[in-house]
Amino acid sequence: MMFSPEAIQTLLLITGCFGLLIFTRIPADVVLLAGVAILVFANILTPAEALAGAASEGLATVAVLFVVAQALADTGVVSWISYTLLGRPRNVASAQFRLMAPVAIFSSVLNNTPVVAMMVPAVRDWARRNNISSSQLMIPLSYAAIIGGTCTIVGTSTNLVVNDMLKAHSSGISLELFDLAWVGVPCVIVVILFTVFTSRWLLPDRSGRVQRFEDARQYVVEMLVDSGSPLCGKSIENAGLRQLPGMFLIEIDREGRLLTAVSPRETLQANDRLIFAGDVRSVVDLKNIHGLRMADDQVFKLDAHQAVRSLVEVVVSPNFPFLGKTVRDMGFRNHYGAVIIAVSRGGQHLKTKIGDVEPRPGDTFLLETHDEFVESQRYSRDFLLVSQIENSRPVRHEQRGIAGLILLGMVAAVAGGFMSMFKAALLAAGLMVLTRCVRTQDARRSIDWQVLLVIAASIALGAAMEKTGAAQTIAELMVGLSAGSPIGLLIALFTLTTLFSAVISNMAAAVLLFPVAMAASDQLGISAVPLAVTLMVGASTCFATPIGYQTNLMVYGPGNYQFQDFMKLGIPLSMLVGIVTVIIVPIVWPF
């Protein structure tokens, strides 16, 4: 069968898009949307077909899950997961194993999209606390979630669809829940071990880029251990207070007695005042630890509710009206509706108590204040600069139980088959907003529009391959190359499914290739089951490109990746999984 002119144009365009993504730094959404636009102007796609991806349920599900993930971060569920589940790894390899093993287990019985949505903010927080680059962890997170779905029939929706098609084609023959584990478990082991042992060479370490932009200003802040705090009775190390990058514990004030050179085995007590020194990002981390609060009594006299407070930095101008007065005497809270919690001078923290500091022009104050402070003081002559600290609002620990229950309810609804992933995520996001686990404006800001645009454009490109017959023609040519060999047919089918899944959705690839595989099994007179299993595994081997699977797109931004980063690790990993599949499938399911 020959390619039609439209099919040739589509293939050349997609090849060009891949080339731009691999060899340039043009954003993926710009490249793919431009490709879709060309297909529309070439009359290969109608406007309705080009925009169909924007209305897809998969895209909408990812968008809603961003809101759920934001609520989990805002209520402290993310921090709890990073502390309790992931622990304290000794090195990067240990961190990757601690992450990938449980994620693969979760994804074997749960939809991998919510698993990754839940884990992305937790892993980002965990990486920062343990001084590990997020780029060393985000791809392993996605790969573990993808390959975990090959262990059970319910692991992915693709498995369920292919199993139903197999049952219809083979007069009732189908796979049981854990039948796929024969090939899925070895694939999971191979993926985890290969990633752990080769990531130092195949995954980027972009921590240096983050460090170059880290805040150089140093502050001293005083935190109070609440009565009844979960930190009471824990050592400094077990409480996670030695795991804060850019922050160290100077001393403890315990009922007027100073403990200096604090040992990591020192046990925390109620009403301990902990004096830390570090940069502003770490001050935010301190504020988010459950059981710690700012020790300055002035903070509790602020009119604004704690949920709408945030941290703001201001630089004192020569026109500041309280020059020559100490912080204690100037009445800063009454005048500005804000409290000074730390002072930096010349980029260095001041060891003097805040109340005794006399401000000078150029000093930087770290304030806790209400949301409107930035707008009201942005053009004030009193300050040279007014800047809100990103993500500095207090964590709503009191809402953590509610958010956790909503998350469990969402997962249970999907796992039990009561709702589709989209409906469950939509209900969960709505409940998160209604129960005030996340503010409406934060829910809006949480959505990563670049990821959604890439998904929509990828769906449109896949539709063009199907519409022009390019996908069908390639499939028939590849199966023809197997030359009547069952093993050759498995190799061709796995390769083809993996390649198609990198361009079109894995579900579309599986549905498109299933009739081709069944036709080949009928021609060779062999069982259809090994071909169906190979199709399921091949559709879940979307490692080589970020657009191959939506979980890859979900970690693309948080990991600060480039397109080729997925190819370096994903291509050899896909080959290894293919080898394992082709060896095991004929043994467990003979031809």
N, C-alpha and C positions, 0 to 999 in steps of 0.2 A: 504494500500500500504506500502510495506517495503522499508527501506532505502537501497540503494546499498552500497557495500563496499567503493566505492569512495566517496559517500555522507557522510558516517560515518567518514572517514578520514578527509574530508574537515571540518565538524562540529567540530571535536575534535581539529583540528588545529586552527580554528577561536576562539574557546573557550580558548585555550591556549594563543593566542595572546591577547585576552581581559584580561585574568588573569595577564599577564606580564604588560600590560598597566595600570591596576588598582593598582597592588600591588608592582610594582618596579618603579624606576626612569629611566629606559632605554628609550631613545627617541622614539617617536611614529614611526618615519620613519624607524628606525633600526628594530623595532619589526615587522612592517607590511611587509617591504621588505624581511626580513628573512622568513616570512610566505609564501610569494609568491615564493621565491626561493625553499622552500621545496616542494610546489605543483608542480613546474616545474620538480624537480628531481624525484618526485613520479609519473610523467607522467600523472598527473591529468589535468594540463594545458600545452599547447604547448607554446614555446617561443613567438610565435606571439600573443597568447591570453594573456600571462602575460604582454606583452609590449603594449597591446592595450590601456590601460589606459593612457599611456604617449602621445598617439596621440588623446586623447579625446578632443572634442571641449570645454567641461567645464573646463578642466585643462588649456588649452590654454587661455581661457577667463580670468581666475583668474590671470595668469601670465601677460597678457597684462594690466589688471586693476592695477597691482602693479605700472606699469610705469605711468599710468594716475594719480594715487594717489600721486606719487612722484612729478609730475609736479604741482599738486594742492598745495602741501606743499611748493615747491620752489618758487611759484609765490604769496604766501600769501592768496590764496583762503581759505585754511584751517584755518588760523588765523581769517579771516573775518567771517567764519561760526561759529567758537567757540565764538567770541565776540558777533555777532549779533543774531544768532539763539538760542544759549544755555544760554547766560546770566550769571548771578552770583547766583548760588544756595546757600541756607542757610546751607544745610547739605547734607550728602550722599543720603538720601532718596529723597530730593528735586531734586538733580542732576539726579538721576535715572529716576524720573518722567519727568523732562524737556527733557531728552534724548529719552526715550522710546515712548512717545506720538507722537511727530512729525515723528520719524522714522517709526512707525507702519502705520501712515497715508501715508507717501511717498511710503512705500512698498506695499500698497494696490493697487496702480496703476502703480508702476514702478518695474522693476526687482530688487530683493533685493540685488543681488551681487554688482552692482555699487553703490547702496545706502550705503552699508557697506564699500566698498572700499573708498568712498568719506569721510565717517564719521570717520574711524579708526584714521587717523592722526589728525583730528580735535578734537576728543575726548581725544586723548593722550595729545595734547597741552592744552586743556581745563582742564583736570585733574591736570596737573602740575601747572597751574596758580592758581587753587583753592585748592591746597594741598589735593587732593583726590587720593587715590590709583587707578591706571588704572584697577586693578583686580576687583574693585567694579563696573566698568562701561562697560567693554568690553563684557562680557556675556550678560548683559541686552541689549546692542546694537544688538547683533546677534539674541537674542530671539525675540525682538520687530520686527526686519526685517522679521524673519521667520513667525511669527504669523500674521503679517500684510497682508501677501499674501493670507490668508484664507478669506478675506473680499470681494474679487471680482474674477471673472473668469479669468481676465488678471493678477491677483496678482502673479501667478507662472505659469511656462510652464506646470507643472504637471496638474494644473487645466484645462488648455486648452486641453491637450491630453485626460484626462479622460472624459471631456465634449464631445469631438469629438467621443470617443468610445461609450459613452452613446447614442449619437444621432444615430450612426450607428446601435446599438443594439436594440434601442427602437423605431424604425421607425419615427425618426424626433424629438422625445422628447429631449429637452436640457434645460440648465439653462441660464437665462439672465445675463447681466453683474453684477448686484448688488444682485442677488438672494442669493448668499452665505453670504451676510452681516447678515442675520438672525442668523446664527450660528457664523460667523467670528467675529462680533463686541463683543458679549459676551465673546468669547475666548480671544480677545485682552484685554478686561477689566480685566479678571481673571489673565492673564499672568502679566500685569503691576502691579496690586495690590499685587499679591502674591510675585512677585520679590521685590517690594519696601518694603514690610513689613517683609520679611523673610531673605533678603540678608545679614543682619548683622550677622546672624548665619550660613547661607548656602553658602555664597561666601567668598573666602579668602581675607585677607587684607595683601598684600605683600609689603606695602610701607616701612616697616622697613628694608627689604632687600635692597631697593634702597638707603635708607638713610645711611646705613652702608658704602656704597661705594661712597657717595657724596664727591665732592672735598672740602678739608678743607682749601685750599688757599683762602684768601680774598683779593679783589682788590677794589680800588676806581676808578671809571670811570666818565668821564664828557661827557654828551650828550647835543646836541643842538637841540632846537625846530626850525625846518625849517620855513621860511616865507611861508605862504600858507599851512602850515601843517594842516591836518584834526584834529590835537589835539588842535589847537588854539581855545580858548574860552571854552574848556572843563575843568572840575575840575580834580584834580589829581585822584580821585576815579573813575570818569566816563571814564577817559582815560585808565583805567586798570593798572595804575602804582603803585597801592597798592596791586595788585594781583600776584606779582612776587615772588615766593618762593626763599628764600636765597638771597634776594636783598631788600635794603630799601633806601629811598630817604633821604639823609642827609640835603641838603640845595639847594636853588635856587639862582643863581647869575643873577639878573635882572638889566642890565645896570649898573653894578658895585655895586649894593645894594644887600647885602646878606639877604635872608629870611631863617631863621633857624626854627627848630621845625615846619616843613611845615604841614599845616592843609590839610586834605583830600579834603576840599572844596575850596582850593586855585585854582584859574583859571590860566591856562597856557597861556602865551603870546608868540608871535613870537620872536625868538632870545633869549629866556630864556636858560640859561645854567644850566642843572640839574646834580647835583653831587650825584651819587649813590655809595653805598658800598655793596659788596656781592661776591658770588663765581663765578667761571668762567662760569658755565652753565647759570647763570642768565645774564651774560654779553652778551651771545649769544642771549638770549631772547630780551634783550634791543635793540640790533642791528637789530632785525627782526621787530620791531614795526614801522609801516608806519608813517613817519613824524618826526622821530628822526634820528640823525646821530651823529657820533663821533665828539666831539667839537675840537679835536686837528687839527689845520690847516695843520700839516705835512702829515696827512692822504691823503689830496687832492693832494699832490705833488708826490704820488706814481705813478710809470710808469704803473703798471698793471691796467687793466680795473677792475672796481668794481666787475663785475660778476665772475672773477677768483681769487678774494682775499679770504682769510680765516684767522681765528685766530690761532696763534701758541704760545705755551708756551716754553720758553727756561730758563735753569738754568745757571747762570753765573759761569764760572770756574775760578780758580786762574790764568789762562793764558789769561784771557780777556784783550785785548790790551788797554782798556780805563779805567782801574781802576785808581781812583784818580781824574777823570774828572766828571763833572756833565753831565747829559743827554743832556742838552742844548748845551754843548760845544763839545761833542764827535763826532758829525756828523754821528750818527747811521744810518739815512736813506740813506745817500750817500754811506756808506760803505757796508751795508747789503741789501739795497732795502727793508727795513721794518721800521715800525714806532712803537715805544713803546707807548702803550695806557694805561698801568697800571703796577705797580710794587708791588710785595709782598715780604716781608722779614720775615722769620721765620713763614710763614703761615698767617701773619697778614698784613692788608693793611697799607700803609704809608700815613700819613695825609699831608706830604709835597707835594708841587706841583711837578709834574713829572720832569719838567725841572731843578729843584734844587736838585734832588736825585743824590748822588754819589754811583754808583754801588759797591757792595761788593760780594765776592765769596759766592755762595749759594742763592743769590737773584733770584727771578723768575720774568721774564719779560713776559707780555702778549703783543704779537705783532699782528699787522695787516699787512699782507704781501701777496706775490704772491704764487701760487701753488708750484713753484719749490724750494721754500726756504727750505722746510724740507729735500728734497733730497740733496741739495747743502751743507747744514750745519749739516747734521746728524752726520758726523764724524769729525766735526771741533773741534780744541783744544780750541776754544773760549767758548764753551758751554758744560756743563756736560750732558745735556739732551735736546733734541729737540722733541716736541710732538705737532702734529696738533690736534686742538679741533674738535671733530666730529660735523658735520652739522652746521659749523660756517660760511658758505658762505652767503653773503647778500641775502636777499629775493628779487626776481625780481618783485617788486610791479608794475612796469610799464607794466608787462606782465599779470597782474591779470585779466584784462578785456578779453584778448584773451583766457586765460585758462578757464575762466568762460563760455564764449560763446561756446568753444569746448565741455565742460562738458554738457551744456544745449543741444547742438546739438546731442550729443551721447544719452542722455536720451530721447529726442524727437524722434529720429530715431527708438529707440527700442519701446517706448510707442505707436508710430503711426504704428508700424508693417512694417516699410520701410526696416529694416535690422534686422538680428539676433543679439543677444547680442555680439557674437564673432566679427562679421564684424564691428559693431559700435564701439566696444572697440578698435579693431585693427586700424581703421581709426582715432579714437581720439588719440591714443598713437602716431601714425605716425605724426599727425598734431602738437602734443605737442613738438615733437623733431624738426620738420621742422620750427616751429615758435620760437624755442629756449626758450620754457617754461621750458624745462628740458634738461640738457646736456646729450650727448650720454653715457658717462661713469657713470653718476648718474642713468640713466635709467637702465643700466646693473646691477648696485649694488642694485637697488630697489627690485629686484625679490627675494622673499623668497623661496629658493629651498627646504627647509624642508617641507613647506606646499605643494608644488607641488608633491614631492615624496610620501607624505601621500595620496594625492588624487589618484595618479596613482596606488599605491598599493591597496587602498581600492576598486577601480574599478575592479582590477584583482581578489580580494577575492570574490567580488559579482558575478563576472563571473563564478567562480568555483562553487558557490552555485547553480547558474542556470544550468550550464552544467551537474552537477552530479545529478540533480533532487532533491537535498535536499530542496530547497525553495518550490517547488511544493508539495512535500510530506508533509512538515510541514503545508502548507496552507490547504490542504485537511483534515489533521487530526484536525486542529483547528476548521475549519468550521463544521466538524462532531461532535465536542463537544458541539455545540450550541443546539443540541437535538431538532431541529425543531422550536425553539423559535425565532421570528423576533428580539426581543430585545437582546437575546443571540447571534444572528448572528451579530448584530451591534457591540456588545462588543468584540466578537472574531475577527471581521474584523478590528476594530480600533486597538486592541492589536497587531494583527499580522502585520498590516501595519507599526505601530510604531517600532516594533522589527526589521522588515526587513529593514526599512529606516535607522536604526542604523548600519547596516552591509553593505547593498548594497545601491545604490543611491535611493532617494525617487521616482524618475521617474521609475526606474526599478521595485521597490516594487509595485508601483501603476499599472503598465502595467502587471506585473506578477499576481497580485491578482484580477484584474478586471474580467477576465473570470471565476475565481473561484466564485467571488461574484455574477456574473450574473447567473451562473449555480445554485447557492443556491437560488437566488430569483425565478427562474423558478420552482425549486422543491417545494418551499413553497408557490408559487402562490402569491407573493407580488410584489409591485412596485420596480423597479430597482433604482429609483431616490434617496431614502434615503441611499441606499448602496453606490451609487456613491459619494454622498456628504460626507459620513463618510470616504470613501477612500481618498477623497481630503484633508480633515482635518487631518486624520491620517498620510498622507504622508508629511504634513507640521508641524508635531509635533516632529521634530528631535532635541530634547533638551538634551537627556541623554548622548550623546557621541560627542567628537569633530569631529569624522569622519562621523557623520550622515548627515552633511550639510556643504557645502563649506563656508558659512559665519562663522560657528563655527571654521573652520580651519583658517580663515582669522584673527580671534581675539585671537587665541590660543597663538601665540607668543607675540603680543603686551600686552596681559593681564598677561603674565608670569604664565600661568595656567599649571596644571597637569591634567592628564586624569580624575581622580576621581572628580575634581572640577565640571565638567559638570554633573556628576551623582548625586551629592548632591542636586543640585537645579533642575536639569532636570527631574529626575524620578518623584518626587511628582508633578511637573508642568505638565508632560505628563498625569499623572493620573487625575488631575483636569480638563484638557482640554478634556480628554476622557469622564469624567462624564458629563460635560456641553454638549458635542456633543451628547451623547446617550440620554440625557433628551430632548434637543431642536429639534433634527432632526425628530423624529416621530411626533412631534406636528406640525411643519411647513410642512413636507412632509409625510403625513400619508402612512402607508403600503398599 
